[in-house]
Amino acid sequence: MKTVFIDCSPKKRLSASGFIAGFTAAFVAGKKKKEKLRTKADYGRVLEAVKDADSVVFSMPLYVDGVPSHVLPFLREMELYCKESNPALNVYVIANNGFIEGRQNEPLMQVMENFCARSGISWRGGLGIGGGVMMNVMRIMLTVFFGLAILNTILAVVREGSFQAGPLLGFGKQALEVLFFGCGIVAFDLWLAFCINRQKPFGKRYTRVMLPSFVFILFADIFFVIASFFQGGMFRGWLAKKKPAD
Ligand SMILES: Cc1cc2nc3c(=O)[nH]c(=O)nc-3n(C[C@H](O)[C@H](O)[C@H](O)COP(=O)(O)O)c2cc1C
């Protein structure tokens, strides 16, 4: 059994789609291939990988309530290939979005289901994840916390001359907190992996980061204000040289 995981985020690094594709792949048996679909230059390579696959997992962000525009021409090319070659292919989708409600991915799921129907391949369902940015931030923070825990453990050994369990226990507590917020995502994703392994339908399921919406909005606002300082999103518009009107 060969499964191809396609990370459809246009981000070069640290995409939520890439992370969740990798996480799912860890629980899928058989031959696995991970592909990145960012630009037109990737289309040929990704299509080649799909040709001898049993299942394809598209992992993508929700853009403007739909499939990101750079993915649509690829779907057209894949549809032509499928109509010509009639492959026995199972398609699963993992979609993540910025807002907290995973159900916002429903229109994207419908597009992907229609794509499968037109292409004559088997739509096996999809998982929509709300709070994708937060999921991504949590896993990056967890990696940083792990690094700090290791560093503090080494420093404690150098300083005290003996092993101190404190930093690792602290990390364990942080990991449990992250697991609590991500428990819906982990549970649904394991279920999805189970269905991929058996090539069974998963249906359309929606989950989210386990945080009340009003708390999420507060965190999201703070996050985007800070992010705007580093990426210029909020201030670039104000500071940019204005083009003279034609
Ligand atoms: C151009 C653009 C459009 C977006 N549109 C939506 C949207 O309609 N609804 C939503 O909840 N999030 C939207 N988002 C947020 C992304 O879905 C979210 O940041 C996602 O976690 C990115 O995933 P990635 O890291 O895999 O690229 C949009 C982001 C961008 C850049």
PDBQT file of the ligand as one rigid body, heavy atoms in Angstrom, charges set to zero:
ROOT
HETATM    1  C1  LIG A 301      -4.910  34.367   1.809  1.00  0.00    +0.000 C 
HETATM    2  C2  LIG A 301      -5.436  33.714   3.061  1.00  0.00    +0.000 A 
HETATM    3  C3  LIG A 301      -6.783  33.438   3.195  1.00  0.00    +0.000 A 
HETATM    4  C4  LIG A 301      -7.283  32.829   4.352  1.00  0.00    +0.000 A 
HETATM    5  N1  LIG A 301      -8.629  32.596   4.456  1.00  0.00    +0.000 NA
HETATM    6  C5  LIG A 301      -9.120  32.029   5.593  1.00  0.00    +0.000 A 
HETATM    7  C6  LIG A 301     -10.517  31.809   5.728  1.00  0.00    +0.000 A 
HETATM    8  O1  LIG A 301     -11.339  32.068   4.860  1.00  0.00    +0.000 OA
HETATM    9  N2  LIG A 301     -10.971  31.256   6.907  1.00  0.00    +0.000 N 
HETATM   10  C7  LIG A 301     -10.116  30.924   7.927  1.00  0.00    +0.000 A 
HETATM   11  O2  LIG A 301     -10.585  30.443   8.958  1.00  0.00    +0.000 OA
HETATM   12  N3  LIG A 301      -8.763  31.105   7.801  1.00  0.00    +0.000 NA
HETATM   13  C8  LIG A 301      -8.258  31.648   6.664  1.00  0.00    +0.000 A 
HETATM   14  N4  LIG A 301      -6.895  31.839   6.529  1.00  0.00    +0.000 N 
HETATM   15  C9  LIG A 301      -5.999  31.367   7.576  1.00  0.00    +0.000 C 
HETATM   16  C10 LIG A 301      -5.327  30.034   7.205  1.00  0.00    +0.000 C 
HETATM   17  O3  LIG A 301      -6.282  29.045   6.862  1.00  0.00    +0.000 OA
HETATM   18  C11 LIG A 301      -4.526  29.546   8.423  1.00  0.00    +0.000 C 
HETATM   19  O4  LIG A 301      -3.536  30.509   8.697  1.00  0.00    +0.000 OA
HETATM   20  C12 LIG A 301      -3.900  28.192   8.251  1.00  0.00    +0.000 C 
HETATM   21  O5  LIG A 301      -3.567  27.676   9.531  1.00  0.00    +0.000 OA
HETATM   22  C13 LIG A 301      -2.623  28.224   7.398  1.00  0.00    +0.000 C 
HETATM   23  O6  LIG A 301      -2.175  26.911   7.238  1.00  0.00    +0.000 OA
HETATM   24  P1  LIG A 301      -0.692  26.558   6.731  1.00  0.00    +0.000 P 
HETATM   25  O7  LIG A 301       0.265  26.916   7.844  1.00  0.00    +0.000 OA
HETATM   26  O8  LIG A 301      -0.726  25.120   6.458  1.00  0.00    +0.000 OA
HETATM   27  O9  LIG A 301      -0.440  27.387   5.490  1.00  0.00    +0.000 OA
HETATM   28  C14 LIG A 301      -6.399  32.465   5.389  1.00  0.00    +0.000 A 
HETATM   29  C15 LIG A 301      -5.031  32.732   5.258  1.00  0.00    +0.000 A 
HETATM   30  C16 LIG A 301      -4.555  33.354   4.117  1.00  0.00    +0.000 A 
HETATM   31  C17 LIG A 301      -3.071  33.650   3.988  1.00  0.00    +0.000 C 
ENDROOT
TORSDOF 0
